[in-house]
Amino acid sequence: MFKGRDIVSIKELSREDIERIFEVAEDMIPIAKGEKKTDILRGYVLATLFFEPSTRTRLSFETAMQRLGGSVIGFSNPKATSISKGETLADTIRIVDLYSDVIVIRHPFEGSARLAAEFAEHPVINAGDGAGQHPTQTLLDLFTMAREFGDISGLNVALIGDLKYGRTVHSLAYILSKLGANLYLVSPPLLRMPKHIIRELNKKPVETDKLEDILGEIDVFYVTRIQKERFPDPTEYRKVAGSYRITAKLLSSAKKNAIVMHPLPRVDEISSDVDPLPHARYFQQAFNGVPVRMALLALVLGVV
Ligand code: NCD
């Protein structure tokens, strides 16, 4: 069912696909922690092609592959490759496809992962295409919520911050709504969720720029960074920089079992006084990237 599949957009995954990924991810947790050893991916090569900065996504894919006994090639500095000599993305992909069994790509242009998937015979996994999609982040976000609350249906989830340029919230809004969560979209007016994404939601979300008004209703605060690098105009960025800040004081009016998530990196959206609180889930969330990506690699390579 998964063998050979590309993972480009969260929209291509059914509810059953997601359940299967989570079932495998659950079994991967002790391996991700290094408590159990395996080599089910021995002899397989993963290529990680990162045309944009990354810490968690690239390293968690790499550790996922290595913990399963596979090996990794790739780059995180495209300037050091033939791309700087003018090689096209299509040619780069054709070649990397000859050297590896599965390709993970992050690229600044929307649609780049789809293009890569067209040129590669092997499975391509999208690790973020511009302001487009970031499906593996969405899967680990959902996995984190599902482990915490069980059912996603009926959960009150606030997506907070840069809803215009943030790709993680674009993938996440779609799937949360499909699974029956109630969405609250909290952003400055300049950074509202694009209309084409809102139109695809099952239920009309609550849109506001005042977090205080909805604070007591929320189960999951999903906070995002203002995506400075995607602003065409730096003065526009300055207008919205620092719009939201989650602090321990603010959370004192939140539900007792509410959790705070963030795809990371954070800049100043979550104050460090939240870190020791029982609400903080962003580091656990970042860890969950490993078992979820292990599950994806094992599934698309057809070994589970
Ligand atoms: C996110 C991204 O790259 O979209 N980071 C990540 O993958 N965890 C979020 C961000 O950069 O703000």
Residues whose N, C-alpha, C, O or C-beta is under 5 A from the ligand:
A	BS01	NCD	R56 T57 G128 R167 T168 R225 P263 L264 P265
